[in-house]
Amino acid sequence: MAELRDRLLLDPRRIEELNALLTDPGNETVGALLALVKRLGGPEAINRRAAEASRLETRLARLEAMGSPYLADLRWLMEQRDRKAFVPLSEYARRVRGSAEGILWSHAVTLEISALQYFPWLIRQARHCLEAGELMPGRFIRVRKMAEQTRDRGDTIAVAAAMEIIGASYVETLDTKGTDGANVHLGGPETITGYFGGIGQPNHYPLRWAEEYLTHYMEYGIRQVLNINSGTVLVGYLLHRLGIDNEFKISVFMGNDNPFAVLWTLLTARLFARADGSTSLIGFNLSNSVNNDTIRQAAWIRRALGLEDRVRFEHHITETWKSIVRQPYNRRAELLQIAREVPNISAKHEGGDPEIEQTLEHPSDILDYFLSKEEIERAGLMPALERNYLEKQRAVERTARALLEAGIGVVCAGRLHG
């Protein structure tokens, strides 16, 4: 075995070759990315603009200037936060298990919900949690079209401000992907099988993705985005190496479904990490097919590479009832087993619990993510989709209770619950 392992040792000369390739003036691929960053002012100027755009005061002032109806809701949210109206996590834990003692906080699981498409849903969710004494998630995923939401009365800014107010992390999804017509396999949701050829950022799309990201980063202070393609994942690493403080999470569509896929992903993250060990990869969705043994092996690799505290494993606990997985799908029981062993996991809720979903007149459907707001309102679906989102919150609540009952901590919206 030792002899075989020795054969895997990398020749340091290969690193020299890689450095020569990356810095070669004749490398048009990398050169085009460098030209884009330079055209936008360079890393330091880009970061300064993003920092200003991400200030809560800046966001609130922009909403006020545009007369956004969402400003009043944000002020309400700040008022409830400041008067500590939401249930404290310690009290919630005592309510669930009789005591806040003996909880494994070092392995606290991040409560995650997807997808927060519209700002009013967040306020409805907050009001529900306030009244019912439930926990707001610590992480939110958005997949609404960027071009649409930026025109919707300040929706993009309002959600960003809300995340700052409640103390949660969130991810946006850029428009530059195969579903915008770039992937010849995809003509819309009816050709979803085209995803098996890769969701798609073909040809010049990685540069378009980078420009779209940097534009929203500077304009709205959006730092974390979804990443779905090996090319744009590499672009994300390179931007970070250049000094831009970008972050991304890798989508379930990338197919990290075995320890070797995880090893490949994390090796690259480590290879392009900065001198301080930081990387732009902050997490990735494991495939719905992974089992706990895969997560254990992946966790060993992550720890060995010094990335345990930096890269979160985002694990689907529930999924939409239609168009994505075979139902019933509920991984909560497996989560309770693996969370004791593996830290830095999030429990992602993309659907309600199956026994509830199947009773709904309009159960959750992944294809609803493709609908524009205009299409949803024209079809009268907005109340049903909001109900779907609130059922996901109910699933989050069940997971929070199950974890705490088992003596495992949770990460929720920190500025609301302490």
Secondary structure, DSSP 8 states (H G I E B T S, - for coil): -HHHHHTT---HHHHHHHHHHHH-TT-HHHHHHHHHHHHTT-HHHHHHHHHHHT-HHHHHHHHHHTT-THHHHHHHHHHHHHTT-S--HHHHHHHHHS-STT-EEEEEEEEEEE----HHHHHHHHHHHHHHT---BSEEE--S-HHHHTTSTTHHHHHHHHHHHHT-EEEB--S-SGGGTTSTT-SSGGGGGGGGG-S---TTHHHHHHHHHHHHHHHH---EEEE-SHHHHHHHHHHHHHT---EEEE-GGG-B-SHHHHHHHHHHHHHT--TTS--SEEEEEB-TT--HHHHHHHHHHHHHTT-TTT-EEEEEEE--SBSSS-SS-B-HHHHHHHTTT--SEEEEESS--HHHHTTSSS--BGGGGG--HHHHHHTT-HHHHHHHHHHHHHHHHHHHHHHHHTTEEEEB-HHHH-
